[in-house]
């Protein structure tokens, strides 16, 4: 019975995947954009009434100008 469980090409691919740091930038940016998205959602949730009123008054002003 062979003691080699993983084919050498697969082993090399896994090694390269672990050692390759190019994808790390993508993960960091994804975390940053995710955090920004959560903060934006929290702000929108907190000020939703004021935002709706501001949009409503803006729409009313545009409608009145016609």
Secondary structure, 3 states (H helix, E strand, C coil): CCCCCCCHHHHHHHHHHHHCCHHHHHHHHHHHHHHHHHHHHHHHHHCHHHHHHHHHHHHHHHHHCC
